């Protein structure tokens, strides 16, 4: 769908992942499995990453 980034850089791809809770999202990010994969993501891509609590 459409998106707008009136301030700051905007990529051409956005990914949104829903978790059961903010705490579960943080736990996933800090897990050893994700941290191992993160090394490759950072090596081969440029990204802006945020964990946002929603309603």
Biopython code that builds the backbone (N, CA, C, O; Angstrom):
import numpy as np
from Bio.PDB.StructureBuilder import StructureBuilder

atoms = [
    (1, "UNK", "N", (0.806, -1.180, 0.000)),
    (1, "UNK", "CA", (0.000, 0.000, 0.000)),
    (1, "UNK", "C", (0.857, 1.254, 0.000)),
    (1, "UNK", "O", (2.086, 1.190, -0.014)),
    (2, "UNK", "N", (0.199, 2.362, 0.016)),
    (2, "UNK", "CA", (0.871, 3.650, -0.010)),
    (2, "UNK", "C", (1.499, 3.957, 1.337)),
    (2, "UNK", "O", (1.038, 3.493, 2.380)),
    (3, "UNK", "N", (2.556, 4.747, 1.291)),
    (3, "UNK", "CA", (3.164, 5.248, 2.522)),
    (3, "UNK", "C", (3.782, 6.598, 2.231)),
    (3, "UNK", "O", (4.037, 6.939, 1.077)),
    (4, "UNK", "N", (4.018, 7.355, 3.270)),
    (4, "UNK", "CA", (4.618, 8.674, 3.144)),
    (4, "UNK", "C", (5.619, 8.846, 4.265)),
    (4, "UNK", "O", (5.369, 8.433, 5.397)),
    (5, "UNK", "N", (6.735, 9.444, 3.960)),
    (5, "UNK", "CA", (7.747, 9.732, 4.967)),
    (5, "UNK", "C", (8.116, 11.204, 4.846)),
    (5, "UNK", "O", (9.130, 11.538, 4.233)),
    (6, "UNK", "N", (7.297, 12.095, 5.427)),
    (6, "UNK", "CA", (7.532, 13.525, 5.254)),
    (6, "UNK", "C", (8.822, 14.032, 5.891)),
    (6, "UNK", "O", (9.304, 15.104, 5.527)),
    (7, "UNK", "N", (9.385, 13.293, 6.823)),
    (7, "UNK", "CA", (10.653, 13.678, 7.445)),
    (7, "UNK", "C", (11.556, 12.461, 7.530)),
    (7, "UNK", "O", (11.120, 11.392, 7.957)),
    (8, "UNK", "N", (12.785, 12.612, 7.134)),
    (8, "UNK", "CA", (13.758, 11.530, 7.233)),
    (8, "UNK", "C", (13.706, 10.590, 6.050)),
    (8, "UNK", "O", (12.818, 10.682, 5.202)),
    (9, "UNK", "N", (14.671, 9.682, 6.002)),
    (9, "UNK", "CA", (14.756, 8.756, 4.871)),
    (9, "UNK", "C", (13.645, 7.711, 4.912)),
    (9, "UNK", "O", (13.174, 7.321, 5.981)),
    (10, "UNK", "N", (13.249, 7.282, 3.754)),
    (10, "UNK", "CA", (12.243, 6.232, 3.658)),
    (10, "UNK", "C", (12.752, 5.163, 2.712)),
    (10, "UNK", "O", (13.247, 5.468, 1.627)),
    (11, "UNK", "N", (12.633, 3.943, 3.114)),
    (11, "UNK", "CA", (13.031, 2.847, 2.248)),
    (11, "UNK", "C", (11.912, 2.506, 1.283)),
    (11, "UNK", "O", (10.846, 3.121, 1.313)),
    (12, "UNK", "N", (12.153, 1.542, 0.441)),
    (12, "UNK", "CA", (11.113, 1.126, -0.489)),
    (12, "UNK", "C", (10.416, -0.149, -0.017)),
    (12, "UNK", "O", (9.637, -0.746, -0.760)),
    (13, "UNK", "N", (10.695, -0.562, 1.213)),
    (13, "UNK", "CA", (10.055, -1.748, 1.772)),
    (13, "UNK", "C", (9.843, -1.541, 3.267)),
    (13, "UNK", "O", (10.746, -1.101, 3.979)),
    (14, "UNK", "N", (8.639, -1.863, 3.733)),
    (14, "UNK", "CA", (8.315, -1.769, 5.153)),
    (14, "UNK", "C", (7.806, -3.128, 5.610)),
    (14, "UNK", "O", (7.020, -3.770, 4.912)),
    (15, "UNK", "N", (8.249, -3.561, 6.772)),
    (15, "UNK", "CA", (7.816, -4.842, 7.323)),
    (15, "UNK", "C", (7.251, -4.586, 8.714)),
    (15, "UNK", "O", (7.894, -3.945, 9.546)),
    (16, "UNK", "N", (6.058, -5.086, 8.958)),
    (16, "UNK", "CA", (5.425, -4.957, 10.271)),
    (16, "UNK", "C", (5.137, -6.364, 10.779)),
    (16, "UNK", "O", (4.502, -7.167, 10.096)),
    (17, "UNK", "N", (5.609, -6.649, 11.976)),
    (17, "UNK", "CA", (5.381, -7.959, 12.589)),
    (17, "UNK", "C", (4.641, -7.732, 13.900)),
    (17, "UNK", "O", (5.079, -6.937, 14.733)),
    (18, "UNK", "N", (3.529, -8.422, 14.084)),
    (18, "UNK", "CA", (2.738, -8.277, 15.303)),
    (18, "UNK", "C", (3.101, -9.378, 16.296)),
    (18, "UNK", "O", (3.185, -10.552, 15.936)),
    (19, "UNK", "N", (3.315, -8.981, 17.548)),
    (19, "UNK", "CA", (3.610, -9.916, 18.629)),
    (19, "UNK", "C", (2.492, -9.857, 19.658)),
    (19, "UNK", "O", (1.686, -8.927, 19.656)),
    (20, "UNK", "N", (2.446, -10.841, 20.525)),
    (20, "UNK", "CA", (1.422, -10.892, 21.570)),
    (20, "UNK", "C", (1.485, -9.679, 22.486)),
    (20, "UNK", "O", (0.455, -9.201, 22.963)),
    (21, "UNK", "N", (2.696, -9.180, 22.733)),
    (21, "UNK", "CA", (2.867, -8.035, 23.624)),
    (21, "UNK", "C", (4.207, -7.368, 23.331)),
    (21, "UNK", "O", (5.049, -7.917, 22.622)),
    (22, "UNK", "N", (4.383, -6.195, 23.882)),
    (22, "UNK", "CA", (5.643, -5.458, 23.758)),
    (22, "UNK", "C", (6.786, -6.263, 24.377)),
    (22, "UNK", "O", (7.884, -6.327, 23.824)),
    (23, "UNK", "N", (6.516, -6.873, 25.523)),
    (23, "UNK", "CA", (7.536, -7.675, 26.214)),
    (23, "UNK", "C", (7.973, -8.869, 25.368)),
    (23, "UNK", "O", (9.156, -9.208, 25.340)),
    (24, "UNK", "N", (7.033, -9.504, 24.683)),
    (24, "UNK", "CA", (7.372, -10.643, 23.827)),
    (24, "UNK", "C", (8.213, -10.177, 22.640)),
    (24, "UNK", "O", (9.145, -10.872, 22.234)),
    (25, "UNK", "N", (7.896, -9.014, 22.084)),
    (25, "UNK", "CA", (8.691, -8.466, 20.974)),
    (25, "UNK", "C", (10.124, -8.194, 21.418)),
    (25, "UNK", "O", (11.071, -8.520, 20.703)),
    (26, "UNK", "N", (10.282, -7.601, 22.588)),
    (26, "UNK", "CA", (11.627, -7.339, 23.107)),
    (26, "UNK", "C", (12.380, -8.639, 23.369)),
    (26, "UNK", "O", (13.571, -8.743, 23.075)),
    (27, "UNK", "N", (11.687, -9.621, 23.917)),
    (27, "UNK", "CA", (12.325, -10.913, 24.189)),
    (27, "UNK", "C", (12.778, -11.573, 22.893)),
    (27, "UNK", "O", (13.847, -12.181, 22.846)),
    (28, "UNK", "N", (11.979, -11.458, 21.853)),
    (28, "UNK", "CA", (12.362, -12.014, 20.553)),
    (28, "UNK", "C", (13.613, -11.321, 20.036)),
    (28, "UNK", "O", (14.544, -11.981, 19.574)),
    (29, "UNK", "N", (13.642, -9.995, 20.111)),
    (29, "UNK", "CA", (14.800, -9.246, 19.625)),
    (29, "UNK", "C", (16.070, -9.638, 20.372)),
    (29, "UNK", "O", (17.133, -9.769, 19.765)),
    (30, "UNK", "N", (15.967, -9.824, 21.666)),
    (30, "UNK", "CA", (17.141, -10.124, 22.487)),
    (30, "UNK", "C", (17.486, -11.617, 22.542)),
    (30, "UNK", "O", (18.470, -12.001, 23.175)),
    (31, "UNK", "N", (16.688, -12.453, 21.889)),
    (31, "UNK", "CA", (16.949, -13.896, 21.925)),
    (31, "UNK", "C", (18.255, -14.231, 21.214)),
    (31, "UNK", "O", (18.683, -13.517, 20.307)),
    (32, "UNK", "N", (18.873, -15.311, 21.632)),
    (32, "UNK", "CA", (20.135, -15.732, 21.012)),
    (32, "UNK", "C", (19.936, -16.082, 19.538)),
    (32, "UNK", "O", (20.830, -15.860, 18.721)),
    (33, "UNK", "N", (18.775, -16.626, 19.199)),
    (33, "UNK", "CA", (18.505, -16.976, 17.803)),
    (33, "UNK", "C", (18.465, -15.730, 16.922)),
    (33, "UNK", "O", (19.074, -15.700, 15.852)),
    (34, "UNK", "N", (17.742, -14.700, 17.375)),
    (34, "UNK", "CA", (17.663, -13.485, 16.561)),
    (34, "UNK", "C", (19.000, -12.762, 16.529)),
    (34, "UNK", "O", (19.383, -12.232, 15.486)),
    (35, "UNK", "N", (19.706, -12.726, 17.623)),
    (35, "UNK", "CA", (21.003, -12.048, 17.653)),
    (35, "UNK", "C", (21.987, -12.703, 16.693)),
    (35, "UNK", "O", (22.815, -12.016, 16.095)),
    (36, "UNK", "N", (21.909, -14.021, 16.538)),
    (36, "UNK", "CA", (22.768, -14.714, 15.574)),
    (36, "UNK", "C", (22.401, -14.312, 14.146)),
    (36, "UNK", "O", (23.286, -14.072, 13.324)),
    (37, "UNK", "N", (21.106, -14.237, 13.845)),
    (37, "UNK", "CA", (20.657, -13.836, 12.506)),
    (37, "UNK", "C", (20.940, -12.361, 12.251)),
    (37, "UNK", "O", (21.206, -11.963, 11.116)),
    (38, "UNK", "N", (20.884, -11.558, 13.297)),
    (38, "UNK", "CA", (21.094, -10.115, 13.183)),
    (38, "UNK", "C", (22.466, -9.781, 12.606)),
    (38, "UNK", "O", (22.610, -8.807, 11.869)),
    (39, "UNK", "N", (23.452, -10.570, 12.933)),
    (39, "UNK", "CA", (24.801, -10.337, 12.400)),
    (39, "UNK", "C", (24.784, -10.346, 10.877)),
    (39, "UNK", "O", (25.458, -9.531, 10.247)),
    (40, "UNK", "N", (24.026, -11.256, 10.281)),
    (40, "UNK", "CA", (23.938, -11.335, 8.822)),
    (40, "UNK", "C", (23.096, -10.195, 8.258)),
    (40, "UNK", "O", (23.435, -9.625, 7.221)),
    (41, "UNK", "N", (21.997, -9.859, 8.939)),
    (41, "UNK", "CA", (21.154, -8.756, 8.462)),
    (41, "UNK", "C", (21.958, -7.474, 8.413)),
    (41, "UNK", "O", (21.873, -6.726, 7.439)),
    (42, "UNK", "N", (22.729, -7.212, 9.438)),
    (42, "UNK", "CA", (23.532, -5.987, 9.479)),
    (42, "UNK", "C", (24.668, -6.005, 8.458)),
    (42, "UNK", "O", (25.056, -4.958, 7.940)),
    (43, "UNK", "N", (25.191, -7.170, 8.174)),
    (43, "UNK", "CA", (26.283, -7.291, 7.215)),
    (43, "UNK", "C", (25.809, -7.047, 5.781)),
    (43, "UNK", "O", (26.530, -6.450, 4.982)),
    (44, "UNK", "N", (24.600, -7.506, 5.456)),
    (44, "UNK", "CA", (24.130, -7.480, 4.073)),
    (44, "UNK", "C", (22.983, -6.519, 3.794)),
    (44, "UNK", "O", (22.475, -6.500, 2.673)),
    (45, "UNK", "N", (22.557, -5.725, 4.763)),
    (45, "UNK", "CA", (21.456, -4.801, 4.507)),
    (45, "UNK", "C", (21.598, -3.547, 5.353)),
    (45, "UNK", "O", (22.356, -3.505, 6.323)),
    (46, "UNK", "N", (20.857, -2.540, 4.963)),
    (46, "UNK", "CA", (20.752, -1.303, 5.728)),
    (46, "UNK", "C", (19.305, -1.197, 6.175)),
    (46, "UNK", "O", (18.395, -1.390, 5.370)),
    (47, "UNK", "N", (19.080, -0.896, 7.438)),
    (47, "UNK", "CA", (17.698, -0.847, 7.910)),
    (47, "UNK", "C", (17.539, 0.152, 9.042)),
    (47, "UNK", "O", (18.504, 0.571, 9.680)),
    (48, "UNK", "N", (16.294, 0.514, 9.264)),
    (48, "UNK", "CA", (15.876, 1.288, 10.432)),
    (48, "UNK", "C", (14.895, 0.373, 11.154)),
    (48, "UNK", "O", (13.943, -0.119, 10.547)),
    (49, "UNK", "N", (15.116, 0.145, 12.423)),
    (49, "UNK", "CA", (14.376, -0.880, 13.157)),
    (49, "UNK", "C", (13.752, -0.242, 14.382)),
    (49, "UNK", "O", (14.417, 0.503, 15.101)),
    (50, "UNK", "N", (12.485, -0.525, 14.627)),
    (50, "UNK", "CA", (11.812, 0.006, 15.813)),
    (50, "UNK", "C", (10.884, -1.056, 16.385)),
    (50, "UNK", "O", (10.271, -1.828, 15.647)),
    (51, "UNK", "N", (10.790, -1.082, 17.690)),
    (51, "UNK", "CA", (9.783, -1.894, 18.375)),
    (51, "UNK", "C", (8.820, -0.895, 18.994)),
    (51, "UNK", "O", (9.212, -0.070, 19.820)),
    (52, "UNK", "N", (7.553, -0.973, 18.589)),
    (52, "UNK", "CA", (6.564, 0.029, 18.978)),
    (52, "UNK", "C", (5.388, -0.664, 19.645)),
    (52, "UNK", "O", (4.833, -1.621, 19.105)),
    (53, "UNK", "N", (5.015, -0.182, 20.808)),
    (53, "UNK", "CA", (3.838, -0.735, 21.477)),
    (53, "UNK", "C", (2.597, -0.128, 20.843)),
    (53, "UNK", "O", (2.492, 1.091, 20.707)),
    (54, "UNK", "N", (1.665, -0.976, 20.459)),
    (54, "UNK", "CA", (0.445, -0.500, 19.807)),
    (54, "UNK", "C", (-0.781, -0.815, 20.623)),
    (54, "UNK", "O", (-0.705, -1.372, 21.718)),
    (55, "UNK", "N", (-1.909, -0.445, 20.065)),
    (55, "UNK", "CA", (-3.180, -0.692, 20.751)),
    (55, "UNK", "C", (-3.922, -1.826, 20.100)),
    (55, "UNK", "O", (-5.016, -2.181, 20.539)),
]
sb = StructureBuilder()
sb.init_structure("model")
sb.init_model(0)
sb.init_chain("A")
sb.init_seg("    ")
for serial, (resi, resn, name, xyz) in enumerate(atoms, 1):
    if name == "N":
        sb.init_residue(resn, " ", resi, " ")
    sb.init_atom(name, np.array(xyz, "f"), 0.0, 1.0, " ", f" {name:<3s}", serial, name[0])
structure = sb.get_structure()
